[in-house]
Amino acid sequence: MTPFQQALQSAINGTLKTPEVSMGEGSIDYFGYQLAVHKYNLSLMAKGMKFKNITFTQIKKYYGLKGRTAAECLPQFNQLMNDYKEQVLA
């Protein structure tokens, strides 16, 4: 189980209290927000950009992605994000 899956399961079980994320008119799902931010980061990393506070390796390990580059991992991440959306909206 990846750290992301563990955090998600802990939140579902009630053992992890996630922070509230406010956006515009109200609050949004914390894990959805986290996925959106990491998709943004990973997409830019795939184009060669770097960030100060997060690395490709951190994102890769957190979500259990396989590949040597951000470009190789981006399709896996998009699939993970789509699966999460289906799970939440179901």
C-alpha positions in Angstrom: 0.0 0.0 0.0 1.4 3.4 -1.0 1.6 6.3 1.5 -1.2 8.0 -0.5 -3.4 4.9 -0.1 -2.6 4.7 3.5 -3.5 8.3 4.1 -6.7 8.0 2.2 -7.6 4.8 4.2 -6.8 6.5 7.5 -9.0 9.5 6.6 -11.9 7.1 5.7 -11.4 5.2 9.0 -11.3 8.5 10.9 -7.8 8.1 12.3 -6.4 10.9 10.1 -7.9 14.4 10.3 -7.3 16.1 7.0 -7.0 19.9 6.9 -9.8 21.9 5.5 -9.1 23.4 2.1 -11.2 26.5 1.2 -11.5 27.6 -2.3 -13.8 30.3 -3.6 -17.3 29.5 -2.4 -16.6 26.7 0.0 -14.4 23.9 1.1 -13.1 21.2 -1.3 -11.9 17.7 -0.8 -8.3 17.6 0.6 -7.1 14.7 -1.4 -8.6 16.1 -4.6 -6.7 19.3 -3.9 -3.5 17.4 -3.2 -3.9 15.4 -6.4 -4.5 18.6 -8.4 -1.4 20.3 -7.0 0.8 17.3 -7.5 -0.5 16.9 -11.1 0.5 20.5 -11.7 3.9 19.9 -10.3 4.5 16.6 -12.1 3.3 18.1 -15.4 5.9 20.9 -15.1 8.6 18.5 -14.0 7.9 16.4 -17.1 8.7 19.6 -19.1 12.0 20.0 -17.2 11.1 22.5 -14.5 12.1 22.0 -10.9 10.5 23.2 -7.6 12.0 24.3 -4.3 9.8 22.4 -1.8 9.0 19.2 -3.6 10.9 16.7 -5.7 10.0 14.2 -8.3 11.2 11.4 -6.1 8.9 12.5 -3.3 5.9 12.5 -5.5 6.9 9.2 -7.1 7.3 7.5 -3.7 4.1 8.9 -2.2 1.9 7.7 -5.1 3.9 4.5 -5.9 4.7 5.5 -9.4 7.1 3.5 -11.6 9.5 5.1 -14.0 12.7 7.1 -14.3 11.3 10.4 -15.4 8.3 12.6 -14.6 7.2 12.2 -18.2 7.1 8.4 -17.8 5.1 8.7 -14.5 2.6 11.3 -15.7 0.2 8.8 -17.4 0.2 6.6 -14.3 -0.6 9.6 -12.2 -3.4 10.7 -14.5 -4.9 7.2 -14.2 -4.6 7.3 -10.4 -6.3 10.7 -10.4 -9.1 9.4 -12.7 -9.6 6.4 -10.4 -9.8 8.7 -7.4 -12.4 10.9 -9.1 -14.5 7.8 -9.9 -14.2 6.6 -6.3 -15.3 9.9 -4.8 -18.1 10.7 -7.3 -19.5 7.1 -7.0 
